């Protein structure tokens, strides 16, 4: 299939940020391929072709990328949005559970990049857009494993960006704050809960539920993704939404003691 439109591949496009990003890219003139682990129950989106893809499976990633290239001949933009949340104190999360989160949030991104990069290198252009979070640069109490996975993506993306620029490719980060999605409902809960953390974990859960309810609409993040995809002089990182922008400013300019107190205050931590 030949098309004059650029091709965008968006993982985790069946809902939330991924769905809005896919629709926004269509509006921006892209031919969009969206993915989901099981597309049989996915509602059709105008202008979006859906493929089954499990980013935690080498075989699935290889097959999906091959299908896109065979059908459209190239991939101009890769949006690594597929991910999973993890809620619970660090001590409450087993190594096995942490590994399963990293297999999706970190190694899933790496699998996608490793399969798409050869095609982008051959065409000497491309954008890799990785969905991070403000928790990629802020402490994330009671979300230590999730925060660690996003910190890992920040480091990986920045290193990758330096490696691929000579081929006309950029690796960019999108950093949303709380967003009105099914994040909390779809997050894994700690598999080794301890009574010592129960009260504070419950308090944090209440804080997070309200923050998500009052958070940005996913379309706010989608607009920033389109900007990153089309910006003639792209930045390495883009915060998405006013809260994310304020968090970034606080991290960069606030004295360490003030920053520390603010983190504890926002998350209603005691002690």
Secondary structure, DSSP 8 states (H G I E B T S, - for coil): ---SS-EEEESS-SSHHHHHHHHHHHHTT-EEEEEES-GGG----TTEEEEE--TT-HHHHHHHHHHHHHHHS--SEEEE-----EEB-GGGS-HHHHHHHHHHHTHHHHHHHHHHHHHHHHHT-EEEEEE--GGGTS--TTBHHHHHHHHHHHHHHHHHHHHHGGGTEEEEEEEE-SBSSSHHHHSEE-SS--HHHHHHHHHHHHHHHHHHHTSB-HHHHHHHHHHHHH-TT--SEEEESHHHHHHHHHHHHS-HHHHHHHHHHHTT---
